[in-house]
Amino acid sequence: MSVLSPEGAIGVYDLKNRLSAVLEEVLSGTEVTVTRHGRPIARISPVTAPRPEDRAAAIAAIHALGDRVRRGPTEKSARELIDEGRRS
């Protein structure tokens, strides 16, 4: 038996009192809308694991960004800049 309305919503007060039951529904894949005085204020949804292809695309994008970004106004390494800053 669901603690949610037919639209998949629950009020803040009921959520506080039935959190464990609501989280069980979320674990089963249901997205829950939290309401206050009948107005939606938040959404609780199941966490999905990233797909391997999404992870690979993100890594490729980071590498591409690194290739486009310049080192800056100097060719010194970060270590050289840190050491130089300590001497001054």
N, C-alpha and C positions, 0 to 999 in steps of 0.2 A: 504494500500500500504506500503510495507516494504522499509525502508531506507537502508537495508543491501544488500550486494551482494548475489547472489544465494548460495554462500558457507557460508553465515552467517558472513561475515567480513565487517568491516568498517574502513576507514582510520582515523587517529587521528584528522585531520582538520575537516572532516565531523562529527565525534563524538562530537567534541566541539560545532559545530553548531546545531546538532540534538540530543543532549543528552536526552531530554525528550522523544522523539519518540523512541530512542534506549532502554531506560529504560522500556517503555511500552511493547516493544517486549520481554525484559528479564522477566518482570512480567508474561507474557503469557507462559513462559517456554523455550524461545529460548536462546541458548548459543551463545554469540557474541565474535568473535575474532577481536581484535583491531590490525591494521597494521600501520606501518610507512614505507613509500616507498615500499609498497607491501610485507613487511616482517612481520610476526606475532610477536607482542611484549607483548600482554596481552590477557586475556580472562575474560569476564564478564558473570557470570552465576547466575541463580536464587538461592536464599538461601532456603534451605529446612529445615524444622523443624526436630529435632531429633525424632526418633521413641521411644516410651516408652521402648521397649525391648533393644534398643541400650543404652539408659540411664541406665537401670538396669544392663546391662553387664558392663558398665563403673564403676558404683558404686561397683559392686562385685570385679572388678579388683583392685580398690583402696583399698578395705578391705583386699584382698589377699596380696597385696604388704605390707600393714601395718603389717600383721601377720608375714611376712618374714623378715622385717627390724628389726635389733636389736636396743635397746635403745642407745647404744654407750658404751664408756669405763667406764661409771659410772651408778649406779642405782639411782642417785639423780634425782629429778624432775627438770623440767625447772625452776620452781619458786625458788628452792633451789640453783641452779647454778647462777641465776640472783642475788639473795640476797648475795651469797658468793662473787660474782664479785664486788658488790657495797661496801663490807666491805674492800676489798683489795686495 
